[in-house]
Amino acid sequence: MSDFRNLRLLAALVSCIELAGCAGAPDPAFGQQRGLKCVDDSNVCISQRKMVYDSYMTDKTRAWMKQPAGPHEYASGVRLMAYSKMRKDLSCEELARAKEEADRGPSSLSGGAYVGLTSAQVARGAMLSREVSHELASEIARRCR
């Protein structure tokens, strides 16, 4: 009986640790980085990516746009989707910076720099980069002369 009780206690402890690990981090930048690196389709990763996306959409300073994007950021699609959604509200300078980032996506995802990503994640990230680059180019052509 004592072994069963210890097992239940251990299971409860592990559950608490898992929940604490998935809870929001005290440092928002840490939470954002974790969401950008989480690229699978699990509920946890989807939730983390949504939190990062929502924070981007409410960030009036757009400080995240000045941060570099790596292969996992392209594969997660969060930054690219934010650029796509915000394109009508971005300045011409911000559009140009966003397009440059989108243009770097396919090359960032090639050459072995994408350790830990599946070929499908790499392909989706590259495809989304090209689509968003095209959208941003159209917006630049429409508004920025």
C-alpha positions, 0 to 999 in steps of 0.5 A, a space after each residue: 500500500 505504501 508503494 502505491 501511495 508513493 507512486 501517487 505522490 510522485 505522479 502528483 509531483 510530476 504533474 505539478 512540475 509539468 504545469 509549472 513548466 508550461 505556465 507563463 514565464 515571469 520574463 515575457 521575453 523568455 516566454 516569447 522565445 520559448 513560443 518561437 522555438 516550439 514548432 510542433 503541432 501539440 496543444 502546448 506549442 500551439 498555445 505558446 505560439 498564440 501567446 507570442 502572436 497576441 503579444 506581438 499584435 498588442 506591442 505598440 513599440 514593435 520592439 520584436 521586429 528589431 530582434 533577429 529571426 533564426 530557423 526556428 522562428 521561421 518554422 514557427 511562423 509566428 513572426 511571419 503571420 504577425 507581419 502578414 496581419 499587420 502589413 496595412 498598419 506598418 510604415 514603409 520602413 517597417 514594411 521594408 524590414 519585414 520583407 527583408 526578414 521574410 526574404 531571408 526565411 528560405 535561406 535561413 532554413 537551408 544548409 543544415 542550420 535547422 537542427 531539430 526541425 523536420 523537413 516538413 517544418 522546414 518546407 512550411 516555413 520556407 513556403 510561408 516566408 515566400 508568401 509573406 514576402 509577396 504580400 509585403 512586396 504588394 503592400 510596398 508597391 501600393 503605398 511606398 514610392 
